[in-house]
């Protein structure tokens, strides 16, 4: 496993899959400014690596993340704290803009900021006993790391209001029913199921994965006509690639395709 930055994030490279870890297990992966910067750097490295076709986001140890470090959150209100308030939004935007699909594995706990950390991921695998929710209204504030904007786009405004304004944990089965998470499993199996999900993605054409993700992300942000033009333009870019030809030749020859990202 390769440490990143100050050592509070790490990357484990596994053939076509890159596993990115929050690496502060002794503090239940509670997020500090340094950890968030390290995670940002980790995703930047993965995004730049053409050998990585899919990415997971995992917590080292027994817990995904306890959320924001409480001492940091207490100190950040002081005028002279010097805490960078843009570091978390920058991290979330970096994850969202990572060209490969990102699969989050959420075991044991992901409250508040840790919940928001999973929202820009493309897929979420949740443990059946995980404490997963936005608690900020119980702490004198509200989720403003993207929670009020990304969550309604995932599950609709009404359910998003329920999660944000009650400040209660989301029942994992209900999270699956509303489409917030893509798979439930036992908490001790979350990391392996997340890796397996990413490996399934890695069986597909990497350029198709990347272009499909770009087109889908644009769907909720652009008028239909503009989105269709963008979709067609991305499709035409792939028409002359070796992988496009390989995909159809392999299907006609009834064999597994050998994609090369070319």
VOTORMI-144619 format. One line per 5 residues: number of its first residue (from 0); their letters; for each residue x negated, y, z negated of C-alpha. Coordinates in nm, 3 decimals, always signed. Each point is the difference from the previous one (the first is absolute). Example, Ala and Ser with C-alpha at 12.3 -4.5 7.8 and 13.67 -1.06 7.14 Angstrom:
BEGIN
0) as) -1.230/-0.450/-0.780 | -0.137/+0.344/+0.066
END
This chain:
BEGIN
0) xxxxx) +0.000/+0.000/+0.000 | -0.133/+0.343/+0.099 | +0.029/+0.283/-0.254 | +0.106/+0.340/+0.129 | -0.100/+0.343/-0.131
5) xxxxx) -0.022/-0.001/-0.379 | +0.097/-0.368/-0.010 | +0.367/+0.043/-0.087 | +0.111/-0.141/+0.335 | -0.135/-0.292/+0.198
10) xxxxx) +0.038/-0.166/+0.340 | -0.011/-0.375/+0.058 | -0.049/-0.070/+0.371 | +0.165/-0.326/+0.111 | -0.036/-0.055/+0.373
15) xxxxx) +0.279/+0.212/+0.154 | +0.151/+0.097/-0.338 | -0.136/+0.267/-0.233 | +0.107/-0.015/-0.366 | -0.018/+0.337/-0.178
20) xxxxx) +0.003/-0.015/-0.379 | +0.066/+0.245/-0.279 | -0.299/-0.100/-0.210 | +0.055/+0.117/-0.357 | +0.141/-0.317/-0.157
25) xxxxx) -0.108/+0.084/-0.355 | +0.245/+0.296/+0.013 | +0.273/-0.188/+0.192 | -0.113/+0.186/+0.313 | +0.136/+0.330/-0.131
30) xxxxx) -0.079/+0.265/+0.259 | -0.253/+0.275/-0.064 | -0.123/+0.263/+0.244 | -0.311/-0.208/+0.069 | +0.204/-0.315/+0.063
35) xxxxx) +0.227/+0.182/+0.243 | -0.299/+0.145/+0.185 | -0.158/-0.344/+0.019 | +0.321/-0.150/+0.138 | +0.018/+0.275/+0.261
40) xxxxx) -0.355/-0.078/+0.109 | +0.081/-0.373/+0.010 | +0.292/+0.054/+0.236 | -0.206/+0.233/+0.216 | -0.263/-0.273/+0.034
45) xxxxx) +0.257/-0.263/+0.088 | +0.170/+0.229/+0.253 | -0.335/+0.048/+0.175 | -0.080/-0.373/+0.015 | +0.126/-0.156/+0.323
50) xxxxx) -0.053/-0.351/-0.141 | +0.280/+0.055/-0.256 | +0.344/-0.070/+0.146 | +0.207/+0.018/-0.321 | -0.055/+0.131/-0.353
55) xxxxx) +0.121/-0.091/-0.346 | +0.016/+0.228/-0.303 | -0.046/-0.192/-0.326 | -0.080/+0.054/-0.365 | -0.310/-0.170/-0.138
60) xxxxx) +0.086/-0.208/-0.306 | +0.346/-0.084/-0.129 | +0.186/+0.325/+0.084 | +0.049/+0.200/+0.320 | -0.016/+0.334/-0.182
65) xxxxx) +0.132/+0.158/-0.319 | +0.046/+0.326/+0.192 | -0.180/+0.325/-0.065 | -0.256/+0.011/-0.279 | +0.185/+0.157/-0.294
70) xxxxx) -0.298/+0.200/-0.128 | -0.047/+0.150/+0.347 | +0.368/+0.092/+0.023 | -0.013/+0.164/-0.343 | -0.312/+0.200/+0.083
75) xxxxx) +0.109/+0.109/+0.348 | +0.244/+0.258/-0.144 | -0.287/+0.196/-0.155 | -0.091/+0.307/+0.210 | -0.371/-0.083/-0.007
80) xxxxx) +0.033/-0.375/+0.058 | -0.142/+0.023/+0.352 | +0.198/-0.310/+0.102 | +0.056/-0.023/+0.375 | +0.379/-0.008/+0.050
85) xxxxx) -0.035/-0.086/+0.369 | -0.188/-0.327/-0.051 | +0.314/-0.215/-0.035 | +0.188/+0.143/+0.302 | -0.320/-0.038/+0.204
90) xxxxx) -0.026/-0.365/-0.102 | +0.361/-0.073/+0.094 | -0.034/+0.172/+0.337 | -0.319/-0.195/+0.069 | +0.179/-0.330/-0.069
95) xxxxx) +0.296/+0.106/+0.214 | -0.225/+0.095/+0.290 | -0.219/-0.311/-0.015 | +0.031/-0.149/+0.348 | +0.031/-0.359/-0.121
100) xxxxx) +0.314/-0.127/-0.178 | -0.040/+0.014/-0.379 | +0.154/-0.256/-0.238 | +0.026/+0.087/-0.371 | +0.000/-0.278/-0.262
105) xxxxx) +0.184/+0.119/-0.313 | -0.051/-0.221/-0.304 | +0.099/+0.057/-0.364 | +0.033/+0.379/+0.014 | +0.018/+0.296/+0.238
110) xxxxx) +0.176/+0.289/-0.176 | +0.018/+0.366/+0.099 | -0.310/+0.093/+0.201 | -0.077/-0.366/+0.070 | +0.351/-0.037/+0.146
115) xxxxx) -0.066/+0.302/+0.224 | -0.334/-0.154/+0.100 | +0.185/-0.293/+0.158 | +0.245/+0.210/+0.203 | -0.230/+0.095/+0.294
120) xxxxx) -0.093/-0.368/+0.041 | +0.174/-0.179/+0.284 | +0.100/-0.307/-0.204 | +0.041/-0.073/-0.370 | -0.020/-0.339/-0.176
125) xxxxx) +0.146/+0.021/-0.353 | -0.036/-0.222/-0.303 | +0.328/-0.123/-0.151 | -0.089/+0.139/-0.343 | -0.168/+0.322/+0.111
130) xxxxx) +0.087/+0.333/-0.165 | +0.056/+0.206/+0.314 | +0.164/+0.342/-0.006 | -0.024/+0.378/-0.015 | +0.000/+0.112/-0.365
135) xxxxx) -0.093/+0.365/+0.041 | +0.337/+0.147/-0.104 | -0.051/-0.166/-0.341 | -0.333/+0.184/-0.031 | +0.116/+0.355/+0.065
140) xxxxx) -0.061/+0.014/+0.373 | +0.107/-0.180/+0.319 | -0.190/-0.208/+0.257 | -0.172/+0.251/+0.225 | -0.272/-0.214/+0.155
145) xxxxx) +0.227/-0.076/+0.293 | +0.257/-0.204/-0.190 | +0.295/+0.227/+0.079 | -0.092/+0.011/+0.369 | -0.129/-0.347/+0.091
150) xxxxx) +0.245/-0.200/-0.210 | +0.322/+0.130/+0.168 | -0.151/-0.081/+0.338 | -0.052/-0.359/-0.113 | +0.329/-0.075/-0.180
155) xxxxx) +0.239/+0.290/+0.061 | +0.080/+0.310/-0.204 | +0.255/-0.148/-0.241 | -0.220/-0.284/-0.128 | -0.302/+0.229/-0.010
160) xxxxx) +0.192/+0.241/-0.225 | +0.089/-0.287/-0.230 | -0.363/-0.106/-0.037 | -0.138/+0.353/-0.038 | +0.265/+0.152/-0.227
165) xxxxx) +0.063/-0.291/-0.237 | -0.371/-0.054/-0.062 | +0.066/-0.371/-0.044 | -0.198/-0.295/+0.128 | +0.137/-0.158/+0.317
170) xxxxx) +0.113/-0.359/-0.033 | -0.227/-0.198/+0.237 | +0.291/-0.187/+0.158 | +0.179/+0.330/+0.063 | -0.321/+0.143/+0.147
175) xxxxx) +0.001/-0.286/+0.251 | +0.372/+0.039/+0.076 | -0.036/+0.370/+0.077 | -0.300/-0.062/+0.227 | -0.252/+0.176/-0.223
180) xxxxx) -0.216/-0.312/-0.018 | -0.044/-0.273/+0.260 | -0.065/-0.304/-0.217 | +0.034/-0.111/-0.363 | -0.221/-0.258/-0.167
185) xxxxx) -0.135/-0.089/-0.341 | -0.235/+0.267/-0.130 | -0.297/-0.234/-0.015 | +0.049/-0.078/+0.370 | +0.029/+0.361/+0.121
190) xxxxx) -0.359/+0.047/+0.117 | -0.007/-0.324/+0.200 | +0.344/+0.060/+0.153 | -0.108/+0.352/+0.098 | -0.313/-0.131/+0.169
195) xxxxx) +0.203/-0.268/+0.177 | +0.244/+0.263/+0.129 | -0.292/+0.207/+0.134 | -0.150/-0.311/+0.159 | +0.329/-0.054/+0.186
200) xxxxx) -0.035/+0.350/+0.143 | -0.358/-0.074/+0.102 | +0.123/-0.274/+0.233 | +0.147/+0.270/+0.224 | -0.164/+0.235/+0.247
205) xxxxx) -0.178/+0.275/-0.197 | +0.065/+0.273/+0.256 | +0.367/-0.097/+0.001 | +0.010/+0.018/-0.381 | -0.160/+0.343/-0.004
210) xxxxx) +0.216/+0.148/+0.276 | +0.315/-0.155/-0.143 | -0.075/+0.154/-0.339 | -0.057/+0.343/+0.157 | +0.327/-0.019/+0.192
215) xxxxx) +0.199/-0.116/-0.303 | -0.146/+0.269/-0.225 | +0.104/+0.262/+0.254 | +0.357/-0.131/+0.018 | +0.132/+0.189/-0.303
220) xxxxx) -0.195/+0.316/+0.073 | +0.091/+0.070/+0.364 | +0.320/+0.040/+0.204 | +0.098/-0.316/+0.187 | -0.097/+0.126/+0.346
225) xxxxx) -0.343/+0.109/-0.120 | -0.049/-0.327/-0.187 | +0.086/-0.203/+0.310 | -0.253/+0.195/+0.206 | -0.265/-0.063/-0.265
230) xxxxx) +0.088/-0.371/-0.008 | -0.029/-0.031/+0.380 | -0.331/+0.185/+0.004 | -0.148/-0.232/-0.261 | +0.129/-0.302/+0.190
235) xxxxx) -0.157/+0.115/+0.325 | -0.336/+0.042/-0.174 | +0.003/-0.373/-0.075 | +0.099/-0.113/+0.349 | -0.359/-0.001/+0.128
240) xxxxx) -0.160/-0.168/-0.301 | -0.154/-0.345/-0.002 | +0.208/-0.092/-0.304 | +0.323/+0.072/+0.191 | -0.106/-0.234/+0.279
245) xxxxx) -0.123/-0.259/-0.250 | +0.330/+0.000/-0.185 | +0.205/-0.083/+0.308 | -0.254/-0.247/+0.142 | -0.012/-0.187/-0.331
250) xxxxx) +0.379/-0.022/-0.013 | +0.017/-0.132/+0.359 | -0.277/-0.252/-0.073 | +0.165/-0.100/-0.331 | -0.309/+0.071/-0.212
255) xxxxx) -0.090/+0.234/-0.284 | -0.115/+0.344/+0.123 | -0.353/+0.117/-0.070 | +0.037/+0.373/-0.060 | -0.315/+0.214/-0.010
260) xx) +0.135/+0.354/-0.046 | -0.101/+0.085/+0.357
END
